[in-house]
Amino acid sequence: MKTAVVTGAGGGLGRAITAELARRGFAVWATDVELGIAEPAVDGLGPQCRAAVLDVTDASASRALADSIVAERGHLDLWVNNAGVLAVGYAWEIGEASNERVLAVNATGTINGTVAALAHMIPAGRGQVINVVSLAGIVATPGQAVYAASKHAAMAFTLSTLFDLRRGGHRGIDICAVCPSGVWTPLLGNRVDDPEAAASFTAPLLTADVIGRVVGRLTERPRPVTIVPRRRGLMMRFVDLFPRLATPMVPALMRDARRRQRRYKRLTEVGERP
């Protein structure tokens, strides 16, 4: 049975990924910063799935988890870096602690997990790392500058490490980035009142199950970058390719996003799922 680690498994997206991997026959270590947060992710998935504590900002903790899995099972096949935090607002106003936390979890956490996994995958000659990045990893995101910076870092690290693996002749190991548009999870559900989070509502939100299935498919057919939905990513590339032309459009885009955000808020107030 293949083994997998999912970080940030206690959130909506982490739960969906854990469930999809379990459905595909993986033994999954569903991790989060507290056991009580991680445990619901494995409820009903069978004895092959277990909850574990992992602070992704602690490199030694990531190494210890990888070591323990290999000691028990003999191999580590998949590591999904899904843990992420969001801070919104102007970078110069939200505070150093928030900025550092976002960078530590989203960027350094991705590096820590990847390095811990590769320490075993490279000698074995096989394995896969899937990094849940974001559309914010490929496009500027107003109101979420530090979050976007952390996700750009995760994207750059993912592709650079993949290139290094190929340069080193390690063709049995894949590293993939998944870049979804906004996903309806508690991470965004708690932000429907916050105008600074409007950039995440520039399009209809995806569901966590959709991204779970995308991750599942990547275990069978790896690809370096998967943008969900694809057409959304192609559209957003315009902002990066032509920033001078795109900048005047930002206020109008944000007003439209704010209207969509308010619609989601109304749905949650009447108890409907967006």
Helices and strands as residue ranges (DSSP letters): E 3-6, H 12-23, E 27-32, H 35-38, G 39-42, E 50-53, H 59-73, E 78-81, H 96-103, I 104-108, H 109-124, E 127-132, G 135-137, H 145-167, E 173-180, E 183-184, H 186-189, G 195-201, E 206-207, H 208-218, E 225-228, H 230-241, H 243-246, G 247-249, H 250-269
